[in-house]
Amino acid sequence: MHRTESLAPLLHLLRLASPSLPVGAFAWSQGLEAGVELGWVDGPETFADWVGAALDHGFAQQELPLLQRLIAADDAGRRRWNRLALALRETAELREQDVQGGAALLRLATATDIAAAAAWPDDEPISQLTAYALHCAQLGIAHPEAAIGLVWSWLDNQLAAALKLGLFGQTRGQQLALALLARVPAMIARAAAVADADIGLSLPGQVLASMLHEPQYSRLFRS
């Protein structure tokens, strides 16, 4: 294989990890806005704690193990893991974000000739995680690299939300990103060791923030 051909999965990963995907992702904060409103997140240090907990627990125990199985699964297995992914969204807002993000990535998959997208049942909601896995499976993006792209896309969205909420500036945000990304290799290794029966973890703070955000009077984000 020529060197330029071996770079194709990386180029596709960079495209999929863009903060512009899935379409509309910028409209959601995954509970962060409510955390700021409630005073739970009030600056760089508490933001790092908030995001770090999601990475160390939610991603390592749930999102990344699910992604690994979704990439490797056949059509039937993928639908089974997709149902679990959706069942693990603990509030109406978090589920709505996941379903809308999944639908946007599924439309993109259909438009860019991802074969498994055409076989997805019209009456079955698709998780954003599942739709992302459809792309990775066909484009030759292996799980470790796919996991890196997923983590970066999510973290970049959280940083953008924090900037809009006035928690810190651009330079401080990049310093935080460097510190948080240093955790990712060990996190991916832990995720690879999670057994099927152990997938799934609640983040009570994020869940409460999302629930309290639903009736929040003034807000920038949908979640």
N, C-alpha and C positions, 0 to 999 in steps of 0.2 A: 504493500500500500504506500502510495506517495505521502510525504509529510503533509502536504496541503489537504489531501483527502482525509487524513486522520484528525484534522482540525475541525471537520464538519460538526461533530457532536458538540464541541465547545462553542462554536458559533451559534448553533441552535439554542444551547443553554443560555448564552448571553441574551439572546432575543427573548426567551421565555421568562428570564429573571428580570426583565425590564419593569420598572415601576409603573409603566403604562398598561401592564397586563396583570390580571384580567381587566378589561374595560370597566371603569367605574370603581376600581379598588380604592382610589383616593378618597372616596366619599365615606369610608368606614374607619373607625379607630379601634374597634374590638374592645370597647369598654374603657379605653384610655381617657377619653374626654370626661366621662363620669368620674373616673379616679381623680382627675385634676379638679373637677368641680367640688368633689367631696374633701379635697385636701389630702388625699392619700398619696398623690404624686404631685410634688411641688417644686421640683428642681432636678438637676442632673443626677444626683445620688439616688433619689427615690425612683426616678425613671429607670436607672440602671438596675435597681432591685426588682422593679416591676417586670421589665423585659427579661432580665436574667432568670427570673423564676419561670417565666413561660418557656424559655429555651431549655433550661436544665430539667424541667419536669414535663411540661406539655409536649414539647417537640421530641425529647428523648424517649418518652414513654408512650407517646400516642401518634403524633403526626409522622415521624420518620419511620417507625415500624410499619405503619399503615402504607406509607408510600412504597416501601420495599416490596410489600406483598402485592400492591396494585400494579406495579411495573411488571412483576413476574407472572401475574395471574392470566388465565384465559378469560374469555368473555363472561362465563358463568361465575368464576371466582371473583372477577372484578366487580360484578354487580353485588355479590355477597359482601365484599369488603366495603363497597360504597355505602350499603345500607348501614353498616356499623359506623362508618365515618359520620354520616348524617345523624345517627342516633346519639352520637357523643357531643353534638352541639346542644348546649344546655339551656339556651334562652331563645326566644323568638328572633331577636336581633341577630344573634350569632348564626342561627340556622338560615335566616334570610340572606345574610351576607354570603354564606357558603353556597347556597343554591344559586344566587344571582351570579356570583363569580364563576361557579361551575358552568352555568348556562353560557356565559360569555366565552369561556375557554372552549366549550364544546362547539359553539358556532365557528370559532377560529379553526378548530381542528377539522371541521367539515369543509371549510373554505380552503384549507391548505392540504387537503387529501390525506388526512390521517385515517387509515382504513377502519379502525375500531370505532370511530365516531359515527360512521354511517350505520353501524349495527346497534347503536345505543337506543333502547326503547323510548319512544316519544313520551310515554306516560310515566317514566321513572325519573325523578329529580336526580341530578348528578352533583356530587360534591366537587368543589374546586380542586381538592386534592386528587380526586379520581380523574378529572379532566386533564389536569397537569400530567398525571401518570400516562394517559393515553399518548400524549405528545412524546414523552420521554421514551416510552417503550418502542415506538416506531422509529424515532430519530437516533436510536443507539446511545442514549444518555444513560449510563449506568447509575445504580442507586447512590453511591457516594457523591458523585457529581450532581445528580438530581437533587439530593438532599441539601447540598451547598446552595444551589440555585433557589430552592424553596425557602431556606432560612434567610438568605440575603434579601429576597423579594419581600418577605414579611417584615424583616428588621428595617429595611429602607422605608417601608410604609409607616412603621411606628415612629421612626425618626422624623419623617415628613409631618406626621400628625403632631408630634411634640413641638416642632418648629412653629406650626400654625397656632398651637395653643400657647406659645410664648414661654416655654419652659427653659429654653436656651437658644444659642445662636448656631450658625453653621459649623464653625470651627469646633466648638464644644461637642456638637453632634458627631463629628468625624472622630474625635478622641474617644467618645463613648463607643462608637462602632468598632474601632480597633480593639478596645478592651473586650467587648462582647464577642466579637468574631474569634478571639483567641480561644474561646471555650468550644468552638464548633467541632474540631476534630475529635476530641474526647467524647462529645455528645453523640456524634454519629457512630462511634464505636460502641457506646452503651446501647444505642437504639438497635444495632444489629444483633444484640444478644437477647432482646426482649422476645419471650415466647408468645405464641398466638393468644393464649388465655390471659396473658398479663397486659395486653394492649388496652389503653384507656386510663385516663387520669383526670380528676376534677381539679380545677383551679378556682377555689371558692371566691377569692377576691375578684377575679375577672368576671365570674358569673354574677356576683352581687352588683358589681359596677355596671354590667350590661343590663341587668334588671332595673336598676335605679335610673339608668339612662333613658329607658323607654318613656317615662313620663317627665323627663327633664324639660323645663320650660324653654330655656335658651341654649342652643347648641349649634355647632358647625358641622357635625358629622351625623350620619344616619345611625351609627352604632358607636 
